[in-house]
């Protein structure tokens, strides 16, 4: 399973989204992505992708693209399909 597929699965499971909703999901705009869900999502990413996110990164990871960007640029996690 690629990292992107795992990332998609983490987001879908944590936020209870269908695969078609993942890329448009955004903190505060997606009904299931509130402050508690954000912390749960960041925790799931850490546990399942084996990274430890900084507070700054947790705050900046507010949509699908920013999550991919931070994981790729700062944690060397491949998110390409």
MOHU-V706884 format. One record per residue. SS is DSSP state (h for helix, s for strand, l for the rest). PHI is phi in whole degrees, 0 to 359 (none if undefined). OMEGA is omega in degrees with one decimal (NA if undefined). Layout:
BEGIN
ss:SS phi:PHI omega:OMEGA
ss:SS phi:PHI omega:OMEGA
END
This chain:
BEGIN
ss:l phi:none omega:179.5
ss:l phi:285 omega:179.1
ss:h phi:299 omega:-179.5
ss:h phi:298 omega:178.1
ss:h phi:297 omega:177.8
ss:h phi:294 omega:177.9
ss:h phi:298 omega:177.7
ss:h phi:301 omega:-179.9
ss:h phi:295 omega:178.7
ss:h phi:299 omega:-179.0
ss:h phi:296 omega:-178.9
ss:h phi:299 omega:-178.5
ss:h phi:291 omega:-175.9
ss:h phi:290 omega:-176.8
ss:h phi:261 omega:180.0
ss:l phi:56 omega:-178.7
ss:l phi:245 omega:172.3
ss:l phi:279 omega:-179.5
ss:h phi:305 omega:-179.7
ss:h phi:287 omega:-178.8
ss:h phi:265 omega:-171.1
ss:h phi:299 omega:-174.0
ss:h phi:292 omega:178.7
ss:h phi:265 omega:-177.0
ss:l phi:293 omega:178.1
ss:s phi:210 omega:178.7
ss:l phi:302 omega:178.2
ss:l phi:84 omega:178.8
ss:l phi:254 omega:176.4
ss:l phi:273 omega:-174.5
ss:l phi:308 omega:-177.8
ss:l phi:276 omega:-177.3
ss:l phi:253 omega:176.5
ss:l phi:258 omega:-175.0
ss:h phi:296 omega:178.7
ss:h phi:291 omega:178.7
ss:h phi:297 omega:178.3
ss:h phi:297 omega:178.4
ss:h phi:295 omega:177.3
ss:h phi:296 omega:178.7
ss:h phi:295 omega:179.7
ss:h phi:297 omega:177.0
ss:h phi:297 omega:179.2
ss:h phi:297 omega:177.9
ss:h phi:298 omega:179.3
ss:h phi:301 omega:-175.6
ss:h phi:294 omega:-172.1
ss:h phi:273 omega:177.8
ss:h phi:254 omega:174.4
ss:l phi:70 omega:177.8
ss:l phi:238 omega:172.7
ss:l phi:240 omega:-175.1
ss:l phi:278 omega:174.5
ss:l phi:282 omega:177.0
ss:h phi:301 omega:178.5
ss:h phi:298 omega:179.7
ss:h phi:292 omega:177.4
ss:h phi:303 omega:-179.9
ss:h phi:291 omega:-176.2
ss:h phi:271 omega:-176.7
ss:l phi:272 omega:-170.9
ss:l phi:247 omega:173.4
ss:s phi:203 omega:-174.8
ss:h phi:302 omega:-177.3
ss:h phi:295 omega:-179.8
ss:h phi:291 omega:176.0
ss:h phi:296 omega:178.3
ss:h phi:301 omega:-177.3
ss:h phi:297 omega:-179.5
ss:h phi:297 omega:-179.2
ss:h phi:297 omega:-179.4
ss:h phi:287 omega:-172.3
ss:h phi:281 omega:-173.3
ss:h phi:255 omega:-174.9
ss:h phi:237 omega:177.1
ss:l phi:54 omega:176.4
ss:l phi:261 omega:179.7
ss:l phi:287 omega:178.7
ss:l phi:241 omega:177.3
ss:l phi:279 omega:175.7
ss:l phi:288 omega:NA
END
